[in-house]
């Protein structure tokens, strides 16, 4: 059938694993089934933990302890330890929430969306990207929980049968958030775990020692590696990918509704859903690179996460960054075109008000600097790409901050105009959440297969009919 | 209308020592008749048996433990009434009429009492000084009653004593003095307007003929007294009836928003302003030396330095052909036009001099009013209110001299705080230290009490009997609402009584004895009961007297001698400093600057620019050889080359709220320059000292927040308000409209009437248990006032026009806040209220984000005080006390609405118009706020909403607010073009 031939043809062409002259190969030369399994398993099972891991984990743990202290103090004293006020009642916490959730979207896009699009290059990076998503969602979830004035009754936002016979207000975007984020988390965990089962089976088989064998054995869920299992596995992954793909668009759309449903000028804007989704993918890929590049260097994964991956991630970042640049242009235009005084003032306030530094910083970090990604040399070299990714991550955080705070600090009634000043605890909680992420991610790197061995094997010609002897 | 019951208060005073806080039963003396029910738990018997039995018993006991809770209940005795006190229904408050003597003059009030403790002060509708409204100070004095830092014990040299030991010591100390006919014995009081207290003092002086009675109030009508002496040759009291005044000229008088009689003046002024459906407005000219709330209300305002105000007054007098007044001619353009306007309304104008202006200005005003024929019509002269009017500065000067010369052996200081606020050149404190025995009788243990040998705590006026006079002389009997909280307190009446006759009587007996002599009625008992019940003594207003002023205006002021001028005024809310520990008043924002918890050094924008000072620059102010340190505040509308500082701050022994708040101005205030002086220098300081303001932006930013016009503009285009409003059509909605049958609560706020006195803000705080957050939290933008008055400036920053906009919750029919609350903590009721359910709120604060007017307040910390016993007593039991993490906002006083609905339902009738008054509406002196059911077109609020001036703020947002405004009008003199 024409389609399947074309597919095989394409796979052969993109695989090209054995051609040492192709720098854009998806898998490095000399990779076989055995080397893949050995390379990844040894990281977890046999090789000594590199010092890099210890330093990073230690740093992350320190920040995580800061986070624990911040949250404890917050719960003990009250939300007032942050710099929030009336009118700026949301600041760092919601910024952090949107930033973290946005970061997670790249993982799902890589895992699910690119799987459905049959992009082979996603096969090696999707595991740690999906892990990144899960941990980012966990970090994100901390903030809507702890920013509540009475966090201990957060569960009233859930529609559970209760003696008060009270239901949440389904018209409120915050309730939609709950559904969106919880489904996102659930699907991501499921997808990640089920996709990992064959690799956990590999670990179980290769592990030495009762404890390790038992640990991975339980997690492997009875994987035998039979073709029946493989068939079920492939179907399951496809189905989950199908469910997860709409989430790439829907979750951050729902998060953007937190703002668009409000009547505030600067928030009440129909461009927010695509704007936020694009921004999410933008920051997500930046994080994938920020995580992937060091891992690649430290653990010697150059043959699995190749220049091709860096190039593709860079291209996706550029594309989404350009969409963001379009949004930054269209918003002032729409405000001017609307003739609405409040909207026009908000745009003016963004550019020239007390937090104008955030606006111009966003333009610099999200639009100007990432234009470097037009150049192949930047997209395929580690240091420039890492630098641009960090810049994008920072820029995206500042952009969320700008959206939230500049709309709140000067809204309709001039008498309530104010200035927002962050406190020490705002910063401690934010950096602490980064610590939480680092701790979780480092634990993942240490104990789980960060590259999906089974899926990388699919890229090798040996997995194709004919054994890849054809060119 | 409140139920004015008179019954059980007398029982408080019968027999012996008043005790600390009594239970209602003890009030009635019925405690021995109560039945006590003991409530205790039974333990669970355990007798060792088989394992099965053990387990079943354990299961049973754990189940019971689960049912009853984790801990053993404490034993509590509940005591139902067997014979309840008459007319006491727990949960239903009672109302008692009394009078509030605040700042040297009284206002009739009705105090709401919940189970024997006063919780709210309202105005007395029958009282001529109040007409049902109150001033800020009458409202806030409740916090003085419950001040936890009040004096509680009799103190001798720092150690507590009791009354008996004081009486003992006193008899020993006074014996040698008595043998000398009282030489060496002096009494220092504040201004005495209480007839009974005056009589007591006369009795003391009769017993000790050589003793001296001094009076001193640091603020107060010193200039008015001096002027009356100058032009009438005798003391004369002046007050104004502005209801018939077509033109009012204020010479540095903030008569609408604060000061003596402001409640009545504001009421009369706004009644006249709204005359003829606002087509016959009065006109207000304000010539002042700083920016005040009255100045912001002016139709024409001129900012002049303090001495220039006097020059202006002289020129105006010359233009009105008053005596031989003459001026420099610098203000001719204003003066000629004003004079023409005044002369066109002879007998219907009033020229009001500011209390702190010079005696010359007062004298000129008296003469001008006489020349304009205002006397007897809008300006009323009577005999003085004070029992013994005198020059108080001289009085204190003599006392200080006597003390420093060692001539004073026994000094009795009744009230006041002269150590803190005496003029600096008197050296009062050093003199006081030379006095062998000094007694300070005051409600607070303040700076003066630290320096006197004895301190006797005085009961607050809400705790004891007394009497007083108000603006027009109407006398009132002050009746207590609660037995004195601190058993050792003795009123000034009692202390004096003990000196005259030993043992002394109770205040009740003293006041009764005085009035049974004075009233001259046959049936004294009925007269007494009626007077106490009504809150005023009928026909006790002082009759107007006819006096003619001579034209003695004193020498004109010397032309502005070198250097910047300083003006020292009593603070709008702290007054002379006596309210420093009143945290409501500390947190109440200054009307024009919205500053809290601090005073500032006010400078005009030009002067600040010249001196290169930023706003809030911390500076040292040097005046003659003395200096104070404070922060600069740039005040639009302040005259150039002048600085104004407020008295009443910088106390060091007032209590937890007042200590360290602001800077003390009294050290630079000398008797020769009580209110003003020149030669001020500044020095920048490095350490910053931020000031906490509740409104950072005072510009309307070209938005139609306050829709305004001149009277002429209104006459030409009556629909200007609707045209500016941009209200969307009523059917612009996707959803079917809700049909509000039954009551539809709504509110209308008249911006022409609002004078920014902020009595409504304090009333709301008292009624709804609103927390005080402190300076740091106000700096963090977390002030909790549900109702606020926004002050906007417009025009040239040096000569701005000011606009006042009270902002309560708009109670929108399409409320943006209700949409976004995730847990339905805010809903809409069927009578149109936006309900806030504190129990359900989890604190996401989305509702606040979505409110265009930011009327919602959030409890970022536990702002409410849960520990201080006396503050618990003030709380209104009908309103929840909110805890940490919940949102709160104005509810249209829903507790009052529901109470009225229940009463009306019980009586099977409709709620009458005016039956429900929200707290803000009830105390507003100008009746700017009107609340009611808008579904009934006969109601006042419905009629106001039908007016052409009615508009909703930001109506284009389509939230359909129930709170709407009446656009503001100013009546400009057509002869002034753009002045």
Interface residues (C-beta under 8 A of the other chain):
Chain A: X77 X78 X79 X80 X83 X84 X85 X86 X87 X88 X89 X90 X144 X147 X148 X149 X150 X151 X153 X154 X156 X157 X166 X167 X168 X169 X171 X172 X173 X174 X175 X178 X258 X261 X262 X263 X264 X341 X345 X408 X411 X412 X413 X414 X415 X416 X417 X418 X419
Chain B: X695 X696 X697 X698 X699 X700 X701 X702 X703 X705 X777 X780 X781 X782 X788 X790 X792 X805 X807 X816 X819 X820 X821 X822 X823 X824 X840 X841 X842 X843 X844 X845 X846 X848 X849 X850 X852 X853 X854 X856 X857 X858 X859 X860 X861 X862 X884 X885 X886 X887 X953 X954 X957
